[in-house]
């Protein structure tokens, strides 16, 4: 399997937008944490999350084509570069319009973490400190009900993701916040919190 450095270089080759790169890192942090919790292959899960949207900037797929652009276009590139089929299938399953049903725990986890990681980033960025360290599950749940906040995040996918994992949404939110706190510096979400803060 290609290394994480290979995967990062591929992401950067296709994705110039800093926010999209940070989104990939946020989803990776959450998915890796779930891999550790479940005793799964952390490297496989982590690279899957890191690359789940690598082709999105180039091929945003506004038409939601199941066979062209994101993520189908990226899947062909991943195959050419020797990434495992298990990973490619998981990436295809995170876009419902590809009509590839989610079956494995990796597939359910990637789907569950994708929209939520974006939402948690938005929650951090509206804090005065712009820090994930100040984001709490209760305030996230309240913000999920506010349709005007982070309008691009699909609330149904956030709820469905937790259901597919079989965990209460509060638990899923708290777990992902903790994972992202662990990667706060890489995500640019430590904000004005002191570098020594947990």
C-alpha positions in Angstrom: 0.0 0.0 0.0 1.3 3.5 -0.7 2.6 5.4 2.4 0.9 8.3 4.1 3.5 10.6 2.5 2.4 9.3 -0.9 -1.3 9.9 0.0 -0.5 13.4 1.3 1.4 14.3 -1.9 -1.5 13.0 -4.0 -4.0 15.1 -2.0 -1.8 18.2 -2.5 -1.3 17.5 -6.2 -5.1 17.6 -6.8 -6.2 20.0 -3.9 -4.8 23.5 -3.7 -7.5 24.8 -1.4 -6.2 24.9 2.2 -9.7 24.4 3.7 -10.2 21.3 1.7 -6.8 19.9 2.8 -7.7 20.7 6.4 -11.1 18.9 5.9 -9.2 15.8 4.7 -7.0 16.0 7.9 -10.0 16.5 10.1 -11.8 13.4 8.7 -8.6 11.5 8.9 -8.2 12.3 12.6 -11.8 11.1 13.4 -11.5 8.0 11.3 -8.1 7.0 12.7 -9.5 7.4 16.2 -12.3 5.0 15.3 -9.8 2.6 13.8 -7.9 2.6 17.1 -11.1 2.1 19.1 -12.2 -0.8 16.9 -8.8 -2.5 16.6 -8.9 -1.9 12.8 -6.1 -1.2 10.4 -5.3 2.4 11.3 -3.2 3.1 8.3 -5.8 1.8 5.8 -8.6 3.7 7.5 -6.5 6.9 7.9 -5.4 7.0 4.2 -9.0 6.3 3.1 -10.2 9.3 5.1 -7.3 11.5 3.9 -8.0 10.8 0.3 -11.9 10.6 0.3 -12.2 14.0 -1.3 -8.8 14.4 -3.0 -10.4 14.8 -6.5 -13.3 17.1 -5.3 -11.6 20.4 -6.1 -10.8 19.3 -9.6 -14.1 17.5 -10.3 -16.8 18.8 -7.8 -19.5 16.8 -9.6 -22.4 19.2 -9.2 -24.5 16.9 -11.3 -23.9 13.9 -8.9 -22.9 11.6 -11.7 -22.2 8.1 -10.3 -19.6 7.4 -13.0 -17.8 10.6 -13.7 -16.0 13.3 -11.6 -15.9 13.0 -7.8 -15.5 10.3 -6.4 -15.5 8.0 -9.5 -12.8 9.9 -11.3 -10.5 9.8 -8.2 -11.2 6.1 -7.8 -9.7 5.4 -11.2 -6.5 7.3 -10.2 -6.3 5.5 -6.9 -6.5 2.2 -8.7 -3.7 3.2 -11.1 -1.5 4.2 -8.2 -1.9 0.9 -6.4 -4.3 1.8 -3.6 -6.3 -1.2 -2.2 -9.8 -2.0 -3.5 -11.2 -1.9 0.1 -10.2 1.7 0.3 -11.5 2.7 -3.1 -14.9 1.1 -2.4 -15.2 2.9 0.9 -14.5 6.2 -0.9 -17.2 5.4 -3.4 -19.7 4.6 -0.6 -19.4 8.0 1.1 -21.2 9.6 -1.8 -24.8 8.2 -1.8 -25.3 9.1 -5.4 -22.7 6.5 -6.4 -25.3 3.9 -5.3 -22.6 1.7 -3.8 -24.1 0.4 -0.5 -22.1 0.9 2.7 -21.3 -2.6 4.2 -18.1 -2.5 6.2 -17.3 -0.7 9.4 -14.7 1.4 7.5 -17.4 2.5 5.0 -19.9 3.4 7.8 -17.2 5.3 9.7 -16.0 7.3 6.8 -19.5 8.4 6.0 -20.3 9.2 9.7 -17.2 11.3 10.1 -17.2 13.3 6.8 -20.0 15.8 7.3 -19.6 15.9 11.1 -15.9 16.9 10.8 -16.9 19.8 8.5 -19.6 20.8 11.0 -17.2 20.7 14.0 -14.7 22.9 12.1 -17.4 25.4 11.5 -18.4 25.3 15.2 -14.7 26.0 16.1 -14.3 28.8 13.7 -17.2 30.8 15.1 -15.8 30.7 18.7 -14.0 33.9 19.6 -10.8 31.8 20.1 -11.4 29.9 16.8 -10.4 26.8 18.7 -11.8 23.2 18.6 -10.7 23.0 22.3 -13.7 25.2 23.2 -16.3 23.2 21.2 -18.6 21.2 23.4 -21.1 18.5 22.3 -24.2 20.3 23.7 -23.5 23.5 21.7 -22.9 21.3 18.5 -26.3 19.6 19.0 -27.9 23.0 19.3 -26.2 24.3 16.2 -27.3 21.3 14.2 -30.8 22.5 14.7 -30.0 25.9 13.3 -30.5 25.5 9.6 -28.8 28.9 8.8 -25.5 27.8 10.5 -23.0 25.9 8.2 -25.8 25.6 5.6 -23.6 23.3 3.4 -23.5 20.5 5.9 -26.1 17.8 5.4 -27.8 17.3 8.8 -29.5 14.1 7.7 -26.1 12.6 6.8 -24.8 13.6 10.3 -27.7 11.8 12.0 -27.6 8.9 9.6 -23.9 8.5 10.1 -24.3 8.0 13.9 -27.2 5.6 13.3 -25.1 3.5 10.9 -22.3 3.3 13.5 -24.9 2.3 16.1 -23.9 5.1 18.5 -25.9 7.9 20.1 -25.2 11.1 18.2 -24.0 12.9 21.4 -21.4 10.1 21.8 -20.3 10.4 18.1 -20.0 14.2 18.4 -17.9 13.9 21.6 -15.7 11.2 20.1 -15.0 13.3 17.0 -14.4 16.5 19.0 -11.8 14.6 21.0 -10.1 13.2 17.9 -9.9 16.7 16.3 -8.6 18.2 19.5 -5.7 15.8 19.2 -5.0 17.2 15.8 -5.8 20.8 16.6 -2.4 22.2 15.4 -2.5 20.4 12.0 -6.1 21.5 11.5 -5.3 25.1 12.3 -8.0 24.9 15.1 -6.0 25.5 18.2 -6.9 29.1 17.7 -5.8 31.5 20.4 -5.6 28.7 23.0 -2.1 28.3 24.5 0.1 25.8 22.7 0.4 23.8 25.9 -3.3 23.3 26.3 -4.6 19.7 25.9 
